[in-house]
Amino acid sequence: MAPSWDAPEVGKHLAGTDLVICFGGDGTLIRGARLAAPLGVPIAGVNFGRMGFLAELSPDELAAGLPKLLDGEFWIEERITLAVEHRRDGELLGHYLAVNDAMVGRGRVNRVVRLHTWIDGQYMTSYAADGLLVSTPTGSTASNLAAQGPVLPPDMDALVLVPVMPFVSFRNALVLAGSSQVDVQVTINPPPPLHEAVLSIDGGITIPIEDSDRFRFTRGNVRCHFARIRDRHYFHAVLVPKLQRGPLLQPLPPDTPPPVNET
């Protein structure tokens, strides 16, 4: 047992492990999957969050489902990952693995960044936008969907490229072959601290970046293995109920007064 935020502690227990069971929301499950994927260890989630899109069991299903998982009565759903390289002046600064998505975008200063983009070595366009998001099929129901990108089936070998709040730029999402390579160079003008930009991995890892930094996005060389006990054709059966079941945050009563600014 280990908290999902403690990556070194989780890593100590993974070698030789048959199955990881993750208790939490989708964010917790994604953190666990990032750690388990390089070792090929399957992972199953018990949803204690709001959406629980990736989880296999709800809390009230645990009593019936847990024995099946522990007895190995599950099938493996493989999903691709995303590899991200960060370079500055030709030097490799970092290499990251994403389960959902990665985004290059603005930081705290509300100014667009300029993102020069190549697909498979061919220059495509330059975006002026809040950011540029590269998503796996797993992440297609997350930030990609909020940015008007398409939902992809989880076993599809493809990536999605979608601009976030583009301004006078190409606005459409693109579905790319899983073998595609996306290269991005960022322009930050004016320079920090008047403007800033970041690289975000799965919405949980944030890396400050500088003007002219370059990024390469490709399909990862490892896959996530989700342990499933449900029917193999579950995805489209749960897609609409999960996405249209109501607001994640309960609305306030209609007669709620506005906040009062006290002097």
N, C-alpha and C positions, 0 to 999 in steps of 0.2 A: 504494500500500500504506500502511496506517495501522492502529494498534491501535484496537480497538473502544471502549476507554475514552476515547480522545482525540477527543471529539465535534467540536471546532473543526477538527482536522486532517482528519478524515473529511469534514466539510462542504466543505472546500476542493476536494475531488476529485469531488464528486457532480454538480455542474452539468454537463450534457452527457454524463454517463456512461450507457452502454447497459445495464450489468449490474454488480451488486455480487456478489462471491463471498465468502462469510463462512466462515472456518475456526475452528471451536470448537463449544461446546455450544449448547443452546437459548437460554441467557441471552445469549450473544454474538450469536446471530442476532437476538434480539429487540432488542438495543441497535442493531444495524445497521438493522433494519427501521424503528425509530422515526425514524432519521435519513433513510432513503431514501424513506419514504412521502410526506412533503410534496412531494417533487419527482417522484413517480411513477416512480422508478427501480426496476426489478425486482431482487430479491435471491434468491440461492440459497445454501444452507448445505451445508458438508461437515462431518460430525459428528466432532468430536474430544472430545465430552463423554460423559456416561453414557446419557441417554435418547435424545437426537437425534430428538425427535418431529417437529420442524419441518424438519429438514435434508432435503435432496434426495438426498445421496450419503453413503455411508460411505467411509472412506479407501480400501478395496480396490475401490470402484467408480469412483474418481476417474479412472483412466487411460481408462476407456471413456466416462464421462459428461462429463468436462470438454470434450473437443472438440465435443460436441453443444451444450453451453452456449455455447461461444465462437463457434460457427457460427450461433447464433440458432435452433437447432432445439428450441425449448421453447414451451410454452403458459403463459399467465399465469393464476394463481389469485388472484382478488381477495378480500380479507378486510377486514371493517370494523375501524375503530379506535374508541377511547374518548377523548372529550374531557372534561377535568376542570377546573372552575373552583373556586378557593379564595378566599372572601371573609371579611372581618372588619369588622364595623360598616359594611357596605355597600360597602367598598372592595375592589376586586379585587387580591388579593395575588399570584396566580399562575394561569397557564393551562398545562395539561400534556396531552401526548398519550400514551396507553397502547396497547400492542399486545395485551397479555394481560389486565391487570386493574388495578384501583386499590382500595385498602382504607383506610378510616378506622378506626383501632383504637388500643388501648392501646400505650404505650411500654414502658419497662423496669420500671415498677411494676406488679405483678400485681394490678390491680384492674379491674373491668369499667368500660367507658364507656357512657354513655347516648346513644343515637343516634335522634333524632326524624326520621322519614322520610316524605316526600311523593312520590307518583307522579303525574306530570302535573298538579301543582298541588293534588292531593287528599291530605290527611293520611291516612296508612295506619296506622302504629303507631310505638311507641317501643321500641327494643331496649335491653336490658342485656346486653352481650356483650363478648367480647374485640375484636370488630370487625365491620364490615359490608363485604362484598366485592362489587364490581360487575365483572363479567367479560364479555369478548367471546367469541364462539365459539372463537377461537384460544386464549384462556385457559381455556376450559372443561375442558381436560385437565390443568390445572396446579393452582393453589391451590383453585380452585372444586371440582375433583374431590376433593381432600383434605378439603374442608369438606362433603362429601356432596351437592354440586351435580350437575346433569345434564351429560352430554356432548352438545354441539351439533355438527352438521356444520359444517365450516369456512366454507361459503358462505352460511350462514343469516344473515338480517338480524334479529338479536335480541340482547338482553343478558340476563345472569343476575344476580339479586340474591340473595345468600345470607349469613345471619349466621354469624359464626365463634364457636363456643362460647357460644351464647346461654344466659342464665340466666333462667328464668321469663319467657320471651318467645316470640313467634312463631318457630318453628324451621324452617319450610319454606323451601326455595329457590323463587324465582319466576322464570319465564321471561317477559321483557317484550318487547314489540315494539321493533324497532330505532329507531323514532321516539320512544320514550318518554323522559321527562325524570325523573331521580331527584334529589331535593333532600334533603340531610341536614344537620341541625344537631347539633353534638356538645356534650354536657354533661360537664365534667370536675370531679368533686367528690370529695375536697378539691382545691384548686388546686395547681399545681406549686409546690415540688418534691415534695410528698407524693403527687402523681399526675401523669401526663403522657399525652399521646396524640400520634399521628403520622398523616400521610398518606403512604402508600406507593404508588409508581407502578411497576408491573411488577416489584416486589420488589427494585428496584435504586436507586430514588430515594426518599429519606426526608425529609419536611418536618415539623418540629415544628409543632404546632397548639395553640391556646389555647381556653379555655372559650368557648362560644357561636359559634365559627367555623362557617361554612356552606360547603357543597360542592354543586356541581351536576355531574351525570354525564349526558352525552348521547353519541350516536353522533358520532364525529369526522367532519369534513368532508373528510377524505382517507382513502384506502384503502391497505392494504399490497398490494404486488404480488409474489407469490412465483413465481419461474421454475421450472417443473416439466417434467421429461422423462419422468416415469413416466406410467402410465395415469391417465386422468381420474377413474376411480372407485377410486382408491388408498386413500381414507381408512379405510373400514371393513375393508379387507383388512389394514391394518397396526395398526388400533386395538387389538385384543385381544393380538396378539403383543408390541406395545410395552408394554402395561400389565400383562401377565402373564408377562413373560419371566424374572422372578426379581428378587431384591432388588437395589437400586441399589448397596448396600454389602454386600460379602461378610460373612456372619456369622463370628464367631469360632468356633474349634473348641469342641465341647461341654465339653471338660475344661479350658478356660481358667479359671484361678483369678481370684477377684475382686481388685481393686486393694488394696494394703496401705497403710494410713494410717501413715506413719512419724512418730514423735514426735521 
